[in-house]
Every structure is written in structure tokens, then in C-alpha cells.
Amino acid sequence: MIQGLLNSNFIKGSKSLGIDLFINADGSFDINCVILNQNKNKVSIEKKYSGLTSLKNLNDKEYKGLPVSLSVDGRGILFKKIEKKQGFNTLQQLLPNAKETEFYSQSISSTENFVFVSAVRRDVIDPVLDELKSNDHFIVSLNIGPFAIANILGLVENTSGLLTNKYQVTSVDGLLDSISRVNESKLISYKLGGEEVYSEELIAYASALDFYIHYSDIKAIEKINEYKSEYIYKKLFTITGWGILIFFLVLLMINSMFYSKYNEKLNNLSFTYNQNQELFRKLDTLRSELKLKEEYFVKSGFLDESKLAFYTDRIAESLPSEIHLTAFNFNPLKVKMKENKPIEFLTGTINISGTVTQSIILNNWVKGLKKTDWINSIAIIGYNQESAEIPAEFTIQIDIK
């Protein structure tokens, strides 16, 4: 009964963060994330992110406190389909003479009498786990290699050639049959439970499902089991604490109602007085700002000859039809304007905002702009997509030569 309570959605929560982390040959990361939310018996995508390159990108408050289902692949990760032999150590079949204390390994059933086995040195995975844990991320499951894809084999109608961002996967009777690397990723969408999921998001989506379906065929790692228990008991402690806090808060509100009745008139008069004083202060401030801006506009050089028309014409000429611009900011403010402070601009900089249907279209457009001879550098400084049905909002920054 107690274990059932601990595993209930009331204690665990309804949201899950799936992270697909690929370690490149140079040690850099490619990270895709999907946040799932369970409402009653339906699991839906709340948010998804792609193109992240650092674990520090996961420190935003929207990721904090969510249970993390992590899938790690790439450099240092080995996996292979081998024949299942009674009494044989799967790690030794994959890496003869390997010390089990130096490796994490997992295995998952395949067709006939075969299994897929994966392994990675602990000193490759442990820094990732430690950094996530130090930043208050709760890791509740870990897949070494692309094995998380097994979670969605029963959800996709045709898995004879299921494509992720790195692999082509085939299955037979709901079991993984083959996993082969693809040289070039293709943008393909799949319908999963009424949701549209693109190939580059499949591993992250499948990893997030770990939190709900408890896929038991993959061998769990003891360290992850400890993290999962820590997460459950911390959630239980938090809920209990909130319950006590709400109880005393109700008592405080009752007491406050009696106090506020006699204090209301005084507060109204004080508010009116302070509001009038504030209006006078704002008027003086606005007069000072107007004078300061007038002086700075003359000194700033904005009256000099500009190539703004040239830049806008070149950008408009290269713009794909799938991208719609909503803002074009030439020489944006360096910092917010402050009272009695000179206004500073990022001269030679253009900030462009807009919407795009797919991230790959934005990336290709940015790559094309980088080749122009009047651009020094270009970077995507903001990208957000609430759902697959709504175009993503983006912001790019261009530094002019």
C-alpha cells in the first residue's frame, strides 16, 4: 500500500522530462528535450526543445524539479546485438576482459535468441549524472544507447524503418530487430497517441515515456535507482511540507480578515496619496529622459548615412516562405535605459524576430546568411515552440562587418 502511494501520480507528479544527449567525437553535446504531461490516462507533449549544446541550457526554471529520463549515446557508447548464452556475462561478450566496476552496461531483448547489449565507461557517464544532480535535476531512468526507442514500438504503426535523428530501427513482434546508423538525418514526423513527433525528437519522447510505462526489459542501474528513490521521497517531503504550510496559512488568513477590516480606509488614503506623489515623480523623470534622449540622438550618429535599406533588402531576398518576420531591430539597445544614464546601442547589430514552422528551415536560412560578405557573425539567441501545431518563435542576432 505504501509503495503504491509512493508510485502514484499524486506523489510522483504528472510531468516528465526526456533528454536525448548525444556526445560528439569532439566531446561536445547535441541535446534534444521533450516535456510530457499526463492528464488522467492521456500523455501529451507540453514542450519540446532541440539544438541545445550544453547541460547549462537545462538550468532554466521550466526544467527544474522535473523527473529526468536520460538517454545517452555517441562517443564512448558501445552497443551490439549478440546471441544470448546461458550463464555468460553480457558485458564480457561485448567487451572481453572488461572490469564491471569500470563500466555501466544494459541489455534488452531482441528477436529469436539475441539481445542488444550496451556499455560505457563510468567516467564518461558519471560527470553528466553529477552535473545534472548538482543542478537539482532528478534522474529517474537512464538508457545507454538508443534503447529508449523500444518504448514506442507499440505506438507506431509501421516500424520496419523507424528513423530517429541518428539511427534507422526495425522491429519484429514489438522487439528490436536491428539498429543501424544513418549518415544523414531526415525530417520525418510520426503520429504517437495523437501527437506529431519528428524524427529528431523520437529518442527524447521515448525516454520521457520511461517515467510512465516502467519498461522492465532494460536492466536498471543501481545508481539511478538511488536517484529515483531520492526523488520520490523528496516529493513526499515537499507535499507534506506544503500541507502543513497551507494549514497555517488558512489560520493566518482568518486572522488577517479581522485586521484588514479596520485598516482598509487607512490603506486607501495612503494609496491615493502615494499614487499622486508617484505621478509627479514620473513626470519629472520623463522630462529628464526626453532631454537626455534628444541630446544623445544628435551625438549617437544615427543621423549619419546608413546601409539599413541594403541590409533589409538582402535579408528579405534570402527569406524562405516558411519564415515570417515580426520584428527587425537595427542598432538595438545594449542595456535597458536607466534614469540619468547614457543610452548605449549595439551599433552594427541587427536583431530579427519571427516565426518558423520547423527548426531545420531556420537553421538552413541562418547558414545561408553566414555566407554573405557583409555579415561578420550570426547566432540564434532565442527559440521557443509551445507545441508542434504552433509555429516556433525565434530571435537571431547579426553582427555586421
C-alpha positions as CSV (number, residue, x, y, z in Angstrom):
1,M,0.0,0.0,0.0
2,I,2.8,2.4,1.0
3,Q,4.7,1.5,-2.2
4,G,1.6,2.1,-4.3
5,L,1.2,5.5,-2.7
6,L,4.8,6.4,-3.5
7,N,4.4,5.4,-7.1
8,S,1.1,7.3,-7.6
9,N,0.9,10.4,-9.8
10,F,-0.1,12.4,-6.7
11,I,3.4,11.8,-5.2
12,K,5.5,11.5,-8.4
13,G,3.8,14.3,-10.3
14,S,2.4,14.2,-13.8
15,K,5.3,15.7,-15.8
16,S,8.3,14.0,-17.2
17,L,11.4,15.4,-18.9
18,G,13.0,13.3,-21.6
19,I,16.6,14.2,-22.5
20,D,18.4,12.8,-25.6
21,L,22.1,13.6,-25.1
22,F,24.5,12.7,-27.9
23,I,28.2,13.0,-27.3
24,N,30.0,14.1,-30.4
25,A,33.5,13.0,-31.4
26,D,35.0,16.3,-30.1
27,G,33.2,15.9,-26.7
28,S,30.5,18.5,-27.4
29,F,26.8,17.7,-26.8
30,D,23.7,17.6,-29.0
31,I,20.7,17.7,-26.7
32,N,17.0,17.3,-27.5
33,C,14.4,17.6,-24.8
34,V,10.7,16.7,-24.6
35,I,8.4,17.6,-21.6
36,L,5.4,15.2,-21.3
37,N,2.4,15.8,-19.2
38,Q,-0.1,13.1,-18.1
39,N,-3.7,14.2,-17.7
40,K,-5.8,11.3,-16.5
41,N,-4.8,8.4,-18.8
42,K,-3.5,10.6,-21.6
43,V,0.1,11.6,-22.1
44,S,0.7,14.7,-24.2
45,I,3.6,16.9,-25.2
46,E,3.8,20.1,-23.2
47,K,7.0,21.5,-24.7
48,K,10.0,20.3,-26.8
49,Y,13.4,21.8,-27.4
50,S,16.1,20.9,-29.9
51,G,19.6,22.1,-30.8
52,L,20.8,22.5,-27.2
53,T,24.6,22.1,-26.8
54,S,25.2,22.3,-23.1
55,L,23.8,20.9,-19.9
56,K,23.7,24.5,-18.6
57,N,20.9,25.1,-21.1
58,L,18.8,22.8,-18.8
59,N,19.1,25.2,-15.8
60,D,16.1,27.2,-16.8
61,K,13.3,27.2,-14.2
62,E,10.9,25.3,-16.5
63,Y,13.2,22.2,-16.3
64,K,13.8,22.4,-12.5
65,G,12.2,19.8,-10.3
66,L,11.0,17.5,-13.2
67,P,11.9,13.8,-13.1
68,V,14.5,13.2,-15.8
69,S,14.6,10.2,-18.1
70,L,18.0,10.4,-19.7
71,S,19.2,8.7,-22.9
72,V,23.0,9.0,-23.6
73,D,24.6,8.0,-26.9
74,G,27.6,8.9,-29.0
75,R,31.3,8.8,-28.2
76,G,32.3,6.2,-25.7
77,I,29.0,4.3,-26.0
78,L,29.2,0.7,-27.4
79,F,26.2,-1.4,-28.3
80,K,25.9,-4.7,-30.2
81,K,23.4,-7.4,-31.0
82,I,24.7,-10.7,-29.6
83,E,23.5,-14.2,-29.1
84,K,22.0,-14.9,-25.7
85,K,24.0,-17.6,-23.9
86,Q,23.0,-19.2,-20.7
87,G,25.4,-18.3,-17.9
88,F,27.5,-15.9,-20.0
89,N,28.1,-12.3,-18.8
90,T,26.7,-10.0,-21.5
91,L,29.3,-7.3,-20.7
92,Q,32.1,-9.8,-21.3
93,Q,30.6,-10.8,-24.6
94,L,30.6,-7.2,-25.7
95,L,34.0,-6.3,-24.1
96,P,36.1,-9.2,-23.2
97,N,38.2,-8.7,-20.0
98,A,36.3,-5.6,-19.1
99,K,36.0,-4.8,-15.4
100,E,32.4,-4.5,-14.3
101,T,33.4,-1.9,-11.7
102,E,34.6,0.4,-14.5
103,F,31.5,0.1,-16.8
104,Y,27.8,0.6,-16.8
105,S,26.0,-1.9,-19.0
106,Q,22.5,-2.6,-20.1
107,S,20.8,-5.3,-22.2
108,I,17.4,-5.5,-23.9
109,S,15.8,-8.5,-25.6
110,S,15.8,-8.8,-29.3
111,T,14.3,-11.3,-31.8
112,E,14.9,-15.0,-31.5
113,N,17.7,-15.8,-29.1
114,F,19.5,-12.5,-29.3
115,V,19.9,-9.5,-27.1
116,F,21.2,-5.9,-27.6
117,V,23.9,-5.1,-25.1
118,S,25.3,-1.6,-24.4
119,A,28.2,-0.4,-22.3
120,V,30.0,2.8,-21.4
121,R,32.8,3.6,-19.0
122,R,31.6,5.1,-15.8
123,D,33.9,8.0,-16.0
124,V,32.1,9.1,-19.2
125,I,28.6,9.0,-17.7
126,D,29.3,10.0,-14.1
127,P,30.2,13.6,-14.9
128,V,26.9,14.0,-16.8
129,L,24.9,12.5,-13.9
130,D,26.8,14.5,-11.3
131,E,26.3,17.8,-13.2
132,L,22.5,17.2,-13.6
133,K,22.1,16.2,-10.0
134,S,24.1,19.2,-8.8
135,N,21.7,21.4,-10.7
136,D,18.7,19.9,-9.0
137,H,17.7,17.6,-11.8
138,F,16.2,14.2,-10.6
139,I,17.3,11.4,-12.8
140,V,14.8,8.5,-12.6
141,S,15.9,6.4,-15.6
142,L,18.9,6.0,-17.8
143,N,19.3,4.4,-21.2
144,I,22.7,3.7,-22.6
145,G,22.5,3.9,-26.4
146,P,19.3,4.3,-28.4
147,F,17.4,1.6,-26.5
148,A,14.7,4.0,-25.3
149,I,13.1,3.7,-28.7
150,A,11.7,0.3,-27.5
151,N,9.2,2.3,-25.5
152,I,7.3,3.5,-28.6
153,L,7.5,0.4,-30.9
154,G,3.9,-0.4,-30.0
155,L,2.7,3.1,-30.7
156,V,4.0,3.4,-34.3
157,E,2.0,1.5,-37.0
158,N,5.0,0.8,-39.2
159,T,8.3,0.2,-37.5
160,S,10.0,-1.6,-40.4
161,G,12.1,1.5,-41.0
162,L,11.7,3.8,-38.0
163,L,14.0,6.8,-38.3
164,T,15.5,8.8,-35.5
165,N,18.0,11.6,-35.8
166,K,20.9,9.1,-35.7
167,Y,19.5,5.7,-36.5
168,Q,17.2,3.5,-38.5
169,V,15.4,1.0,-36.3
170,T,13.4,-2.1,-37.3
171,S,11.3,-4.4,-35.1
172,V,9.6,-7.7,-35.2
173,D,6.6,-8.5,-32.9
174,G,7.3,-5.5,-30.8
175,L,11.0,-6.4,-30.2
176,L,14.0,-4.5,-31.5
177,D,15.5,-6.4,-34.5
178,S,18.1,-4.0,-35.9
179,I,19.7,-0.6,-35.2
180,S,21.8,0.9,-37.9
181,R,23.4,4.4,-38.1
182,V,22.2,6.8,-40.8
183,N,24.6,9.1,-42.5
184,E,22.2,12.0,-42.8
185,S,19.1,12.7,-40.7
186,K,15.7,13.2,-42.4
187,L,12.9,15.3,-41.0
188,I,10.1,12.8,-40.7
189,S,7.1,13.0,-38.5
190,Y,5.2,10.2,-36.7
191,K,1.8,10.1,-35.0
192,L,2.2,8.9,-31.4
193,G,-1.0,8.9,-29.4
194,G,-2.5,11.8,-31.4
195,E,0.8,13.8,-31.2
196,E,3.1,14.7,-34.1
197,V,6.7,13.8,-33.2
198,Y,9.6,14.5,-35.5
199,S,12.4,12.0,-36.0
200,E,14.9,14.2,-34.1
201,E,12.6,14.2,-31.1
202,L,11.8,10.4,-31.0
203,I,14.5,9.4,-28.6
204,A,13.7,12.2,-26.1
205,Y,10.0,11.4,-26.4
206,A,10.6,7.7,-25.9
207,S,12.9,8.4,-22.9
208,A,10.3,10.6,-21.2
209,L,7.8,7.7,-21.5
210,D,10.0,5.7,-19.2
211,F,8.5,7.7,-16.3
212,Y,5.0,6.4,-17.1
213,I,5.3,2.9,-18.6
214,H,8.2,1.4,-16.4
215,Y,9.6,-0.6,-19.3
216,S,11.1,-3.5,-17.4
217,D,13.1,-5.2,-20.1
218,I,16.1,-2.9,-19.8
219,K,18.4,-3.6,-16.9
220,A,18.3,-0.7,-14.4
221,I,21.5,0.8,-13.0
222,E,21.8,0.8,-9.2
223,K,22.9,4.4,-9.0
224,I,19.8,5.5,-11.0
225,N,17.6,3.5,-8.7
226,E,19.0,5.5,-5.8
227,Y,18.4,8.8,-7.6
228,K,14.8,7.7,-8.3
229,S,14.2,6.8,-4.6
230,E,15.6,10.2,-3.6
231,Y,13.3,12.0,-6.0
232,I,10.2,10.1,-4.7
233,Y,10.9,10.7,-1.0
234,K,11.8,14.4,-1.7
235,K,8.5,14.8,-3.4
236,L,6.7,13.2,-0.5
237,F,8.5,15.5,1.9
238,T,7.6,18.6,-0.2
239,I,3.9,17.6,-0.4
240,T,3.8,17.1,3.4
241,G,5.5,20.4,4.0
242,W,3.1,22.2,1.7
243,G,0.2,20.6,3.5
244,I,1.4,22.0,6.8
245,L,2.1,25.4,5.3
246,I,-1.4,25.6,3.8
247,F,-3.0,24.8,7.2
248,F,-1.2,27.6,9.0
249,L,-1.8,29.9,6.0
250,V,-5.5,29.4,6.4
251,L,-5.3,30.3,10.0
252,L,-3.3,33.4,9.1
253,M,-5.8,34.5,6.5
254,I,-8.7,34.3,9.0
255,N,-6.8,36.5,11.4
256,S,-5.9,38.9,8.6
257,M,-9.5,39.3,7.6
258,F,-10.3,40.9,11.0
259,Y,-7.3,43.2,10.8
260,S,-7.9,44.3,7.2
261,K,-11.4,45.4,8.0
262,Y,-10.2,48.3,10.3
263,N,-7.1,49.0,8.2
264,E,-8.8,49.3,4.8
265,K,-9.6,53.1,5.0
266,L,-6.1,54.0,6.0
267,N,-4.6,51.9,3.2
268,N,-6.9,53.6,0.6
269,L,-5.9,57.1,1.7
270,S,-2.3,56.1,1.7
271,F,-2.5,54.6,-1.7
272,T,-4.2,57.7,-3.2
273,Y,-1.5,60.0,-1.7
274,N,1.4,57.8,-2.8
275,Q,-0.1,57.4,-6.3
276,N,-0.3,61.2,-6.7
277,Q,3.3,61.6,-5.5
278,E,4.4,58.9,-7.9
279,L,2.8,60.7,-10.8
280,F,4.8,63.8,-10.1
281,R,8.0,61.9,-9.8
282,K,7.3,60.1,-13.1
283,L,6.6,63.5,-14.8
284,D,10.0,64.8,-13.7
285,T,11.7,61.6,-14.8
286,L,10.1,61.7,-18.2
287,R,11.1,65.3,-18.8
288,S,14.7,64.4,-17.8
289,E,14.7,61.3,-20.1
290,L,13.3,63.3,-23.0
291,K,16.0,65.9,-22.7
292,L,18.7,63.2,-22.4
293,K,17.4,61.3,-25.4
294,E,17.3,64.4,-27.6
295,E,20.9,65.2,-26.8
296,Y,22.0,61.6,-27.3
297,F,20.2,61.2,-30.6
298,V,22.2,64.0,-32.1
299,K,25.5,62.6,-30.7
300,S,24.8,59.0,-31.4
301,G,25.5,59.2,-35.1
302,F,22.0,58.0,-36.2
303,L,21.8,61.0,-38.5
304,D,24.8,59.6,-40.5
305,E,24.4,57.7,-43.7
306,S,23.1,54.2,-43.1
307,K,23.0,51.0,-45.1
308,L,19.8,49.9,-43.4
309,A,18.0,49.6,-46.7
310,F,20.8,47.5,-48.2
311,Y,20.7,45.1,-45.2
312,T,16.9,44.7,-45.2
313,D,16.8,44.2,-48.9
314,R,19.4,41.4,-48.7
315,I,17.7,39.7,-45.8
316,A,14.2,39.9,-47.4
317,E,15.7,38.4,-50.6
318,S,17.1,35.4,-48.8
319,L,14.0,34.8,-46.6
320,P,12.2,31.4,-47.1
321,S,8.5,31.5,-47.5
322,E,8.1,29.3,-44.3
323,I,9.6,32.1,-42.1
324,H,7.5,35.1,-41.2
325,L,9.3,38.1,-39.6
326,T,7.7,40.0,-36.7
327,A,10.5,42.4,-35.7
328,F,13.6,44.0,-37.3
329,N,15.7,45.9,-34.8
330,F,18.7,47.8,-36.2
331,N,21.3,49.0,-33.6
332,P,19.3,47.7,-30.6
333,L,19.8,48.9,-27.1
334,K,22.8,47.5,-25.4
335,V,21.2,47.6,-21.9
336,K,17.8,48.9,-20.7
337,M,17.5,52.7,-20.4
338,K,18.0,53.9,-16.9
339,E,17.5,57.3,-15.4
340,N,20.4,59.6,-15.6
341,K,22.4,57.0,-17.5
342,P,23.6,57.5,-21.1
343,I,21.8,55.3,-23.7
344,E,24.1,52.7,-25.3
345,F,23.4,50.9,-28.6
346,L,24.8,47.8,-30.1
347,T,25.9,49.5,-33.3
348,G,26.5,47.3,-36.3
349,T,24.0,44.8,-34.9
350,I,20.6,43.6,-36.2
351,N,18.1,41.7,-34.1
352,I,15.4,39.8,-36.0
353,S,12.4,38.0,-34.6
354,G,9.8,35.9,-36.3
355,T,8.1,32.6,-36.6
356,V,9.0,29.4,-38.4
357,T,7.3,26.1,-38.9
358,Q,10.3,23.9,-38.5
359,S,13.7,24.4,-36.8
360,I,15.6,22.9,-39.8
361,I,14.3,25.7,-42.0
362,L,15.6,28.3,-39.6
363,N,19.0,26.6,-39.4
364,N,19.3,26.4,-43.2
365,W,18.4,30.1,-43.6
366,V,20.9,31.1,-40.9
367,K,23.6,29.0,-42.6
368,G,22.9,30.8,-45.9
369,L,23.1,34.2,-44.3
370,K,26.5,33.3,-42.8
371,K,28.0,33.0,-46.3
372,T,27.2,36.7,-47.2
373,D,30.2,39.0,-47.3
374,W,28.6,41.8,-45.2
375,I,27.9,39.6,-42.1
376,N,30.6,39.1,-39.5
377,S,28.6,36.6,-37.4
378,I,25.1,35.4,-36.8
379,A,23.6,33.5,-33.9
380,I,20.2,32.1,-32.8
381,I,19.6,33.7,-29.4
382,G,16.1,32.6,-28.8
383,Y,13.9,29.7,-29.9
384,N,10.6,28.5,-28.4
385,Q,7.8,26.3,-29.7
386,E,4.8,25.7,-27.4
387,S,3.5,22.8,-29.5
388,A,4.0,21.1,-32.8
389,E,0.9,22.7,-34.2
390,I,2.0,26.3,-33.5
391,P,5.0,27.8,-35.3
392,A,8.1,28.3,-33.2
393,E,9.1,31.9,-32.2
394,F,12.8,32.7,-32.7
395,T,15.2,35.6,-32.4
396,I,18.6,35.9,-34.2
397,Q,21.4,38.4,-33.8
398,I,23.5,39.5,-36.8
399,D,26.8,41.4,-36.4
400,I,27.7,43.5,-39.4
401,K,31.2,43.8,-40.7
